[in-house]
């Protein structure tokens, strides 16, 4: 099966905020394709939250979720440390907000600028939009990732 990252997702990596990156568009696509390979939701229902995180998130956010993934430096934005979500939210894990960021219902960045992060809700449904079962599967996958993120929260800022 061919990688399922759409041109829209790759274009968000090659937007106007990163001059000169357009010449690397093919390389970025290949890297992203290797990371995501196949993002059809049904293919990943048996994965744990940690496995899903490693598959879809670690390329940018890093294996330990500190924002230091393999391609983070090339993105031109600060990739957040996901172990500090609870710390930055005054001790409460923002599960609903994180779910909405992952599935694309909440914009991130200033003034709703183009986002660098893929909209995983859309990517997981790329070939199955409108299919209720696929939408439930995508929601389950995102929920597993969110619960994994909840499980790796640090109680202090200096956790590296």
N, C-alpha and C positions, 0 to 999 in steps of 0.2 A: 504494500500500500504506500502511496506517495505521502510525503509530509502534508499536514493539513493547515499550516499557518497560511493565512490569506495574504494577498498583496496589501490589503488595508493594514494588517498588523505590521508588516515589514515597513510600509510607508511611515508609520508612526515612529519607527526607529530612524528613518531617514528624513525627518522633517526639517523645516527651515531653521530650527534652533541649533543645528549642528552643521555648519558650513563645511564642505569638503567630504562629508560622509557619503554623499550619493555615489561616489565612485566605488565605494565599498559595499554597495547594495547587495550584490550577488553573494559576497562573502558573508554578510550579515544574514541573508536568507538561509544560506547553507548551515551556518551555526545554529540559527533558530530552528531550522528543520531537524537538525540532529538532536537538539534538546527536546523538541516536542514530538517528533516522529509522526505519531498519529494521535490526533486529539478527538477521536470519536468517543463520546462518553461511555458507551456500553463496553468499550475495550478496557476500561479502567475501573469498573465497579468493584472488582475484587482487591484492588490495591488498598493499602493502609494510607492514612493521612500522611505519614512520613514518606512513604514511597511516592505518593502523588506530589508532595512538596519537592522531592528530589527530581522528579520527572519534569515538572512544569515551572518551578520557582527558583531552584538553586543556581541556574545559569546566571541570573542577575543578583539574587539575594544571598547566594553562597550556601555551601553545604550546612553550615551552622546557623544560617539566617542572619548574619551580621552585616549584610549589604556589600559583601566582598566577592561576589560571584565571578566566574570566568570572564564574562563580558561586561561587568558593571562599569569598569573604567572607560570603556569605549562608548557608553551611552550619552555622556554629556549632561547627566543629571545625577544628583545624589540618590543613591539607592538606599532606602531606609533599612535600619537594623530591625528586623521583625521580632527580635526577642525583647524589645523595649516597648511594645505596643501598650501593655498594661501600665508600665511605668509612666509613659507619656500621657496616658489617659487617667491620671490621678488614682491609680490602683484598681481600675476596673477594665477588664478586657473588653474592647469594643467589637464584639462578634458581629453585630448587625452591620456596622459600618465596613468592617473588613470584608464581609460577604458581598456587600454592594460594590466595593471597590474591585474585587476579583471578578464579579460577574458583569461589571460595567455600568451599574445603575448610579454610581457616584463618581463624579469627575475628581481627578486628583491634579494638583498643580494650581498655579495662580490663574485666576480669571478663566477657568475652564479651557486652558490651552490644550493643544493636542497632547495626548498622553503617550508616554513611551512604553508603559506596561501594556502587554496584550490584554484584550478584553476576553478573559477565559470563558465566560458564559457564552459568548458568541462563537469562539473557536471550538468549544466542545459541541456546539450545535450546528457547525458549519454545513453539514450535509443533511441534517435532520430538523431544520427549523420548522416549527409547527407540529412536530411529533410530540405528543404529550408524554409518552414514555421516555423519549430522549431528553426532554426538558427535566423530568424527574431525576433521570440519571445524572445529568449535569449538575443539578442542585445538590444531589447526594455527594458528588465528588467535591464540589466547592465546600460543602459542610464538613467533609473529612479534612480538607486542607485547613479550614478555619479552626477546627478542634485540635489539629496538630499544632497550629500556631499558639493556641491557648496553652497547650501542654509544655511549650518551650519558653515561656515567659520568664524573664529575669526579675528579681525583686530589687535590683540595683542597676544604676546606669553603667558602671564600669564592669562589664561582664565578659570582656574579650579575653 
